[in-house]
């Protein structure tokens, strides 16, 4: 019984797997390649942002769900 259940589970898993080449519409592969080429930043200019900040460097660290 356990072997049969395990085999059925594996077969269902194989059917439900997401395979981008098969499951995404045409053209999505090109979009994925463009997204892989993006970067958030190289670190330059962050000093300028910090110098204009109004944040309190001595403030307590924010912890979600904790009331002070």
ABEGO torsion letter per residue (X at the ends): XAAAAAAAAAAAAAAABBBAAAABBBGAAAAAAAAAABBAEAGBGAAAAAAABABBAABBBBBBGBBX
